[in-house]
Amino acid sequence: MPKLKFTPQFVKSAICEHGKRKTLYFDMDCKWLVLEVRSTKTATYYLRYQDARGTTRLLKVGDSRDLSLVQARQMADKYRSMIAMGEDPASDKAELKQVPTLYDFIHNSYLPFVEGYKRSWKCDEGLLRKHIEPVWGKKYLDQISKADIISLFAKHRTTHAPGSCNRLLILLRYMFSLAKKWEIPAIKSNPTEGIPLMKEDNQRERFLTSEEAHTLYEELKRSDNKMLQYIVPMLILTGARKREVLDARWEDFDFERRSWRIHTTKLGRPRHVPLSDGVISLLNSIPRFDCEWVLPNPKTLKPYVQIFSSWDTARNAVGLSDVRMHDLRHSYASFLVNSGRTLYEVQRLLGHTQIKTTQRYAHLSPDTLLDATNAANRAVGGMFLPFVAASDASTSQISIGA
């Protein structure tokens, strides 16, 4: 390990000792600076120091082709100052090497974790694959800043509804929260903090009339997806959630007791759905496949991952582009209320824990409201009929005069 005073000329001409793989030269002017010359004729600057445990370590400063001798000495002095302050310059580099790319974090950490408990993990996978990985997949996790997220969020909301934008932000917020909780190196804070969610109009009223439901069903029978004509009626006739229907197994149905046991609901606990005559008839009409699923994809014999494309085609064909698939559950509740069922009954059938949630679905058709106001008129009897007659006569005179 030769010691000598480094000069630019020496650095340029230094060679590896014969028969060795590498030779280390030590600078006499900057005693912690080392020049490693390999048999491949490459020369690299290193800092030689002792860490807090007294272990001698070499920290790479840079290639001699990229750094001048002056620059190398300046960087070595900087690292020495860090060491004097009790810091280990190598720890930062080692930590950075452990930071995964966003793609690696998603597929090696996040998805395997949520797949074990989160029923909507496939939705997460789809959002990440479509909207996140193409933008940041190759970025290291610590390189994604709050400004990056704000920019993506702003761009996303120009083409997507507030609810879609919020789901994306909530997903990113949860991912970075886990990264911080799991102590992923260099993740000291959550870059989504302080970014507000958009206001959503969750009280939008849209439910099918019986005529629309019939028109939609006729179109479903013409769909290229032959299972859609069973899936959509199952949603309308039971009020179940899309994933509950798509994941239904034959073993979940007790035809004798006319009951469907949904094992894992949105609330994480099972519930029983009574089977109406219409649902029994529908189930008996579904073609059987050699699998456990009631409504499988015929190509895979597994539950559909998504059916949006065929659903979107069908609804647009009959002018129902504003009807979302979840509105079918909404419609089921409306049909119940409009037929005179109580909110308590609707609450039990939909599996709601709070009556407040059920009230959101309790929309009444204009005909039902008209029946209600006529009932009020009948209740008070004919005592106000003279005023009604006088009003009609007055209106008639005005019309004639006009």
C-alpha positions as CSV (number, residue, x, y, z in Angstrom):
1,M,0.0,0.0,0.0
2,P,2.3,2.8,-1.3
3,K,2.0,6.3,0.3
4,L,2.9,9.3,-1.9
5,K,1.8,12.8,-2.7
6,F,-0.9,12.6,-5.3
7,T,-0.6,14.8,-8.4
8,P,-2.9,15.0,-11.4
9,Q,-0.1,13.5,-13.5
10,F,0.3,10.6,-11.0
11,V,-3.4,9.8,-10.9
12,K,-3.5,9.7,-14.7
13,S,-0.5,7.4,-15.0
14,A,-0.9,5.2,-11.9
15,I,-0.8,1.4,-12.7
16,C,-1.7,-1.7,-10.8
17,E,1.2,-3.7,-9.5
18,H,2.1,-6.7,-11.6
19,G,0.3,-9.9,-10.7
20,K,-2.3,-8.2,-8.5
21,R,-5.9,-7.5,-9.1
22,K,-5.8,-4.0,-7.6
23,T,-3.3,-1.7,-5.9
24,L,-4.2,0.9,-3.2
25,Y,-2.3,4.2,-3.1
26,F,-2.6,6.6,-0.2
27,D,-2.4,10.4,-0.5
28,M,0.1,12.0,1.9
29,D,-1.5,15.4,1.6
30,C,-5.0,14.1,2.3
31,K,-4.2,11.0,4.3
32,W,-7.8,9.6,4.3
33,L,-8.0,9.7,0.4
34,V,-7.2,6.5,-1.4
35,L,-6.7,5.8,-5.0
36,E,-7.6,2.2,-6.1
37,V,-6.1,1.2,-9.4
38,R,-7.2,-2.1,-10.9
39,S,-5.7,-4.4,-13.4
40,T,-8.4,-3.3,-15.8
41,K,-6.7,0.2,-15.8
42,T,-9.6,1.9,-13.9
43,A,-8.8,4.2,-11.1
44,T,-11.3,5.1,-8.3
45,Y,-11.1,7.5,-5.4
46,Y,-12.1,6.1,-1.9
47,L,-12.3,7.6,1.6
48,R,-10.6,5.5,4.2
49,Y,-12.1,5.9,7.7
50,Q,-13.2,4.1,10.9
51,D,-16.9,3.8,11.7
52,A,-18.5,4.1,15.2
53,R,-17.6,0.5,15.9
54,G,-13.9,1.0,15.0
55,T,-14.2,-1.0,11.7
56,T,-12.0,0.4,8.9
57,R,-14.1,1.1,5.9
58,L,-13.7,2.3,2.3
59,L,-16.3,4.7,0.9
60,K,-16.4,5.3,-2.8
61,V,-15.9,8.9,-3.7
62,G,-15.9,8.7,-7.5
63,D,-14.1,7.6,-10.7
64,S,-10.9,9.4,-11.4
65,R,-12.2,10.1,-15.0
66,D,-15.2,12.0,-13.5
67,L,-13.5,13.8,-10.6
68,S,-10.4,15.9,-10.6
69,L,-7.9,15.4,-7.8
70,V,-9.0,18.8,-6.2
71,Q,-12.7,17.7,-6.3
72,A,-11.9,14.3,-4.8
73,R,-10.0,15.9,-1.9
74,Q,-12.9,18.3,-1.3
75,M,-15.4,15.5,-1.2
76,A,-13.1,13.5,1.1
77,D,-12.8,16.5,3.4
78,K,-16.6,16.8,3.4
79,Y,-17.1,13.2,4.4
80,R,-14.5,13.5,7.1
81,S,-16.4,16.5,8.6
82,M,-19.5,14.3,8.6
83,I,-17.6,11.6,10.5
84,A,-16.4,14.1,13.0
85,M,-20.0,15.1,13.7
86,G,-20.9,11.5,14.4
87,E,-22.4,10.7,11.1
88,D,-21.6,7.8,8.9
89,P,-21.4,8.9,5.2
90,A,-21.6,5.3,4.0
91,S,-24.9,4.7,5.8
92,D,-26.7,7.1,3.5
93,K,-25.5,5.3,0.4
94,A,-26.3,2.0,1.9
95,E,-29.8,3.2,2.8
96,L,-30.4,4.5,-0.7
97,K,-29.4,1.2,-2.2
98,Q,-32.2,-0.4,-0.1
99,V,-34.9,1.9,-1.4
100,P,-37.1,0.0,-3.9
101,T,-38.6,1.4,-7.1
102,L,-42.3,2.1,-6.9
103,Y,-42.9,-0.9,-9.2
104,D,-40.9,-3.2,-6.9
105,F,-42.7,-1.9,-3.8
106,I,-46.1,-2.4,-5.4
107,H,-45.4,-6.0,-6.5
108,N,-43.1,-7.3,-3.8
109,S,-44.6,-5.6,-0.8
110,Y,-47.9,-3.8,-1.2
111,L,-50.0,-6.2,-3.3
112,P,-48.9,-9.4,-1.5
113,F,-49.8,-7.7,1.8
114,V,-53.3,-6.4,0.9
115,E,-54.2,-9.5,-1.1
116,G,-54.4,-11.3,2.2
117,Y,-57.1,-9.2,3.7
118,K,-58.4,-6.5,1.4
119,R,-61.3,-7.6,-0.8
120,S,-60.8,-4.8,-3.3
121,W,-57.1,-5.5,-3.8
122,K,-57.7,-6.2,-7.5
123,C,-59.2,-2.7,-7.8
124,D,-56.0,-1.4,-6.3
125,E,-53.9,-3.5,-8.7
126,G,-55.9,-2.1,-11.7
127,L,-55.5,1.6,-10.5
128,L,-51.8,1.1,-10.0
129,R,-51.3,-0.6,-13.3
130,K,-53.2,1.9,-15.3
131,H,-52.5,5.2,-13.7
132,I,-49.4,5.0,-11.4
133,E,-46.9,2.5,-12.8
134,P,-46.7,4.1,-16.3
135,V,-45.8,7.4,-14.7
136,W,-43.6,6.5,-11.7
137,G,-42.9,2.8,-12.0
138,K,-39.2,3.2,-12.5
139,K,-38.8,5.9,-9.9
140,Y,-37.4,5.1,-6.5
141,L,-40.0,5.4,-3.7
142,D,-38.2,8.3,-2.0
143,Q,-38.0,10.3,-5.3
144,I,-41.8,10.7,-5.5
145,S,-42.5,14.1,-4.1
146,K,-45.7,15.9,-3.0
147,A,-45.4,18.1,-6.1
148,D,-45.4,14.9,-8.3
149,I,-48.6,13.7,-6.6
150,I,-50.3,17.1,-6.8
151,S,-49.5,17.2,-10.5
152,L,-50.8,13.7,-11.2
153,F,-53.9,14.4,-9.2
154,A,-54.6,17.6,-11.1
155,K,-54.1,15.9,-14.4
156,H,-56.3,12.9,-13.4
157,R,-59.3,15.1,-12.4
158,T,-59.4,16.7,-15.9
159,T,-60.6,13.3,-17.3
160,H,-62.1,11.5,-14.2
161,A,-64.8,12.1,-11.7
162,P,-64.0,13.4,-8.2
163,G,-64.7,9.9,-6.7
164,S,-62.1,8.3,-9.1
165,C,-59.5,11.0,-8.2
166,N,-60.1,10.5,-4.5
167,R,-59.7,6.7,-4.7
168,L,-56.4,7.2,-6.4
169,L,-55.2,9.7,-3.8
170,I,-56.4,7.5,-0.9
171,L,-54.6,4.5,-2.4
172,L,-51.3,6.4,-2.6
173,R,-51.8,7.8,0.9
174,Y,-52.2,4.3,2.2
175,M,-49.3,2.9,0.3
176,F,-46.9,5.6,1.6
177,S,-48.3,5.2,5.1
178,L,-47.4,1.5,5.0
179,A,-43.9,2.2,3.5
180,K,-43.3,4.6,6.5
181,K,-44.8,2.1,9.0
182,W,-42.6,-0.7,7.6
183,E,-39.6,1.6,7.9
184,I,-38.6,1.4,4.2
185,P,-35.2,3.2,4.0
186,A,-35.4,6.9,3.2
187,I,-39.2,7.1,3.7
188,K,-39.4,9.6,6.5
189,S,-42.7,11.2,5.6
190,N,-45.8,10.7,3.6
191,P,-45.8,13.0,0.5
192,T,-49.6,12.8,0.2
193,E,-50.1,14.6,3.6
194,G,-51.8,17.9,3.2
195,I,-53.4,17.2,-0.2
196,P,-57.1,17.5,0.2
197,L,-59.7,15.2,-1.3
198,M,-62.2,16.5,-3.8
199,K,-65.8,17.0,-2.9
200,E,-68.0,14.2,-4.1
201,D,-71.7,14.3,-4.9
202,N,-72.5,11.0,-3.3
203,Q,-76.2,11.8,-3.1
204,R,-76.8,11.6,-6.8
205,E,-80.2,10.1,-7.5
206,R,-80.5,7.6,-10.3
207,F,-82.5,4.5,-10.3
208,L,-84.1,2.4,-13.0
209,T,-87.8,2.4,-13.7
210,S,-89.4,-0.9,-14.4
211,E,-89.6,0.1,-18.1
212,E,-85.8,0.9,-18.2
213,A,-85.0,-2.4,-16.5
214,H,-87.0,-4.3,-19.1
215,T,-85.4,-2.5,-22.0
216,L,-81.9,-3.1,-20.5
217,Y,-82.6,-6.8,-20.0
218,E,-83.6,-7.2,-23.7
219,E,-80.2,-5.6,-24.6
220,L,-78.3,-7.8,-22.2
221,K,-79.6,-10.9,-24.0
222,R,-77.8,-9.6,-27.2
223,S,-74.5,-8.9,-25.4
224,D,-71.3,-10.7,-26.5
225,N,-70.8,-11.5,-22.9
226,K,-73.4,-14.2,-22.5
227,M,-73.2,-14.2,-18.7
228,L,-74.2,-10.5,-18.5
229,Q,-77.9,-11.5,-18.9
230,Y,-77.6,-13.4,-15.6
231,I,-75.3,-11.1,-13.7
232,V,-77.3,-7.9,-14.1
233,P,-80.7,-9.4,-13.2
234,M,-79.0,-11.0,-10.2
235,L,-77.8,-7.6,-9.1
236,I,-81.3,-6.0,-9.6
237,L,-83.3,-8.8,-8.0
238,T,-81.1,-9.2,-4.8
239,G,-79.6,-5.7,-4.3
240,A,-76.2,-7.4,-3.7
241,R,-73.0,-5.7,-4.5
242,K,-71.2,-6.5,-7.8
243,R,-68.3,-8.4,-6.1
244,E,-70.7,-10.4,-4.0
245,V,-72.5,-11.6,-7.1
246,L,-69.4,-12.2,-9.2
247,D,-67.8,-14.2,-6.3
248,A,-70.9,-16.3,-5.5
249,R,-70.5,-20.1,-5.2
250,W,-73.1,-22.7,-5.6
251,E,-72.4,-24.0,-2.1
252,D,-73.5,-20.6,-0.7
253,F,-77.1,-21.2,-1.8
254,D,-79.6,-23.1,0.2
255,F,-82.6,-23.7,-2.1
256,E,-84.6,-25.5,0.5
257,R,-84.4,-22.6,2.9
258,R,-84.4,-20.1,0.0
259,S,-81.3,-18.4,1.4
260,W,-78.0,-17.1,0.0
261,R,-75.1,-16.8,2.4
262,I,-72.6,-14.1,1.5
263,H,-69.5,-15.1,3.4
264,T,-67.5,-11.8,3.3
265,T,-69.4,-8.6,2.9
266,K,-68.2,-5.0,2.7
267,L,-68.4,-4.9,6.5
268,G,-66.3,-8.0,6.8
269,R,-69.0,-10.3,8.2
270,P,-71.4,-12.8,6.6
271,R,-75.1,-12.1,5.9
272,H,-78.0,-14.0,4.5
273,V,-80.1,-12.8,1.5
274,P,-83.6,-14.3,1.1
275,L,-84.2,-15.8,-2.4
276,S,-87.3,-14.6,-4.1
277,D,-89.2,-16.6,-6.7
278,G,-87.6,-14.5,-9.4
279,V,-84.1,-15.2,-8.1
280,I,-84.8,-18.9,-7.8
281,S,-86.0,-19.0,-11.4
282,L,-82.9,-17.0,-12.5
283,L,-80.5,-19.4,-10.7
284,N,-82.2,-22.3,-12.3
285,S,-81.7,-20.8,-15.7
286,I,-78.0,-20.1,-15.4
287,P,-75.9,-22.6,-17.4
288,R,-73.8,-24.9,-15.2
289,F,-70.0,-25.1,-15.6
290,D,-67.6,-27.6,-14.2
291,C,-66.6,-25.3,-11.4
292,E,-67.7,-23.9,-8.0
293,W,-68.7,-20.5,-9.2
294,V,-72.2,-19.5,-10.1
295,L,-71.4,-16.8,-12.7
296,P,-67.8,-17.6,-13.9
297,N,-66.0,-16.3,-16.9
298,P,-66.6,-19.3,-19.4
299,K,-63.0,-18.9,-20.7
300,T,-61.3,-19.2,-17.3
301,L,-64.0,-20.8,-15.1
302,K,-63.0,-18.3,-12.5
303,P,-64.9,-15.1,-11.3
304,Y,-64.7,-12.2,-13.7
305,V,-62.1,-9.6,-12.7
306,Q,-64.2,-6.9,-14.4
307,I,-67.3,-6.7,-16.6
308,F,-67.3,-3.0,-17.3
309,S,-66.7,-3.1,-21.0
310,S,-69.7,-5.4,-21.8
311,W,-71.8,-3.5,-19.3
312,D,-70.8,-0.1,-20.8
313,T,-71.7,-1.3,-24.3
314,A,-75.1,-2.6,-23.2
315,R,-76.1,0.5,-21.2
316,N,-75.1,2.9,-23.9
317,A,-77.0,0.9,-26.5
318,V,-80.3,1.7,-24.7
319,G,-79.5,5.2,-23.7
320,L,-78.7,4.5,-20.1
321,S,-75.1,5.8,-20.1
322,D,-75.7,7.5,-16.7
323,V,-76.6,4.3,-14.9
324,R,-73.7,2.9,-12.9
325,M,-73.6,-0.7,-12.0
326,H,-74.0,0.2,-8.3
327,D,-77.2,2.0,-9.3
328,L,-78.7,-1.5,-9.8
329,R,-78.5,-1.9,-6.0
330,H,-79.9,1.5,-5.6
331,S,-82.8,0.6,-7.9
332,Y,-83.5,-2.6,-5.9
333,A,-84.0,-0.4,-2.8
334,S,-86.2,2.0,-4.7
335,F,-88.4,-0.8,-6.0
336,L,-88.9,-2.1,-2.5
337,V,-89.8,1.4,-1.1
338,N,-92.1,2.1,-4.0
339,S,-93.9,-1.2,-3.4
340,G,-94.7,-0.1,0.1
341,R,-91.9,-1.9,2.0
342,T,-90.6,-0.2,5.2
343,L,-87.1,1.2,5.5
344,Y,-86.4,-1.3,8.2
345,E,-87.1,-4.1,5.7
346,V,-85.0,-2.5,3.1
347,Q,-82.2,-2.0,5.7
348,R,-82.2,-5.8,6.5
349,L,-82.3,-6.8,2.8
350,L,-79.4,-4.6,1.9
351,G,-77.4,-5.5,4.9
352,H,-77.0,-2.0,6.2
353,T,-76.0,-1.5,9.9
354,Q,-77.4,2.0,10.1
355,I,-80.8,3.2,9.0
356,K,-79.2,6.5,7.8
357,T,-77.4,4.5,5.1
358,T,-80.7,3.0,3.9
359,Q,-82.4,6.4,3.7
360,R,-80.1,7.3,1.0
361,Y,-81.5,4.5,-1.2
362,A,-85.2,5.3,-0.3
363,H,-86.1,7.3,-3.4
364,L,-89.7,7.5,-4.4
365,S,-91.1,7.7,-7.9
366,P,-93.4,10.6,-8.9
367,D,-96.4,8.2,-9.0
368,T,-95.7,7.1,-5.4
369,L,-95.4,10.7,-4.2
370,L,-98.7,11.5,-6.1
371,D,-100.4,8.6,-4.3
372,A,-99.1,10.0,-1.0
373,T,-100.4,13.5,-1.5
374,N,-103.8,12.1,-2.7
375,A,-103.9,10.1,0.5
376,A,-103.5,13.3,2.5
377,N,-106.5,14.8,0.5
378,R,-108.6,11.8,1.3
379,A,-107.8,12.1,4.9
380,V,-109.2,15.6,5.3
381,G,-112.3,14.7,3.4
382,G,-114.4,17.2,1.4
383,M,-114.3,20.2,3.7
384,F,-111.9,22.2,1.4
385,L,-113.7,21.2,-1.9
386,P,-115.4,24.6,-2.3
387,F,-112.1,26.3,-2.4
388,V,-110.9,23.9,-5.0
389,A,-114.1,24.5,-7.1
390,A,-113.7,28.2,-6.8
391,S,-110.1,28.0,-7.9
392,D,-111.1,25.9,-10.9
393,A,-113.8,28.4,-11.9
394,S,-111.4,31.3,-11.6
395,T,-108.9,29.5,-13.8
396,S,-111.6,28.8,-16.3
397,Q,-112.7,32.4,-16.6
398,I,-109.2,33.6,-17.1
399,S,-108.7,31.1,-19.9
400,I,-111.9,32.2,-21.7
401,G,-110.9,35.8,-21.4
402,A,-107.6,35.1,-22.8
